[in-house]
Amino acid sequence: MALKTQPNSASVTDFLAAISHPTRRQDGQTLLTLYQDITQAPAVMWGESIVGFGQYQYQQRGETLQWMQAGFSPRKQNLSLYIMNGFGRYAPLLAKLGKHKTAVSCLYINKLADVDQGVLRELVQDSWLQVRAGHRIC
């Protein structure tokens, strides 16, 4: 079972610059800076709309798959931030974050102005470190 979403050589800069909504475009740029600062990894497009950082391997149904260690997508309806280790350990941070929704490993934010960016930084950084500590890094 190969994953449909794969890293590719598309330009992250061009992708973010092409976002038509000015707030979403600016939020994408801000997230790019935040993730680069935290991860010190190059930004890579995954599929057509996800900006990812780092890679790790995991097993699923006996197959070894690769996925990004951290990432985000400035989608039309919201900003989606991928918290790969889920939200079980983050209840205290989420309580202080501001307006958001979660699902499995996705954090949904309408705009960065809705959340405490210091708390967001802490959440992304801890998730990055936890994923790096718990998986085989590619």
SULHUGI-V635056 format. One line per field, one symbol per residue. ss: DSSP state (a for helix, b for strand, c for the rest). psi: psi as a letter, one per 30 degrees, with the letter a starting at -180 (. if undefined). burial: + if it has 24 or more other ideal C-beta (glycine too) atoms within 12 Angstrom, else -. A space follows every 50 residues. Layout:
BEGIN
ss: ???
psi: ???
burial: ???
END
This chain:
BEGIN
ss: ccccccbbcccaaaaaaccccaaaaaaaaaaaaaaaaaacccbbbbcccb bbbbbbbbbbccbbbbbbbbbbbbccccbbbbccccccccaaaaaaabcc bbbccbbbbccaaabcaaaaaaaaaaaaaaaaaacbbc
psi: jkkejlkaglkeeeeeffkekeeeeeeeeeeeeeeeeefglkkkkjafgk jlklllklkjhgkklkllflllkileflkkkjjfgageggeeeeffeajl llkdgkkkkelfffljfeeeeeeeeeeeeeeefgljk.
burial: ------+----+--++--+----++-++++++-+++-++-+-++++--++ ++++++---------++++++++++--++++++++-+--+--++--+--+ -+--+++++-++--+---++++++++++-+++--+---
END
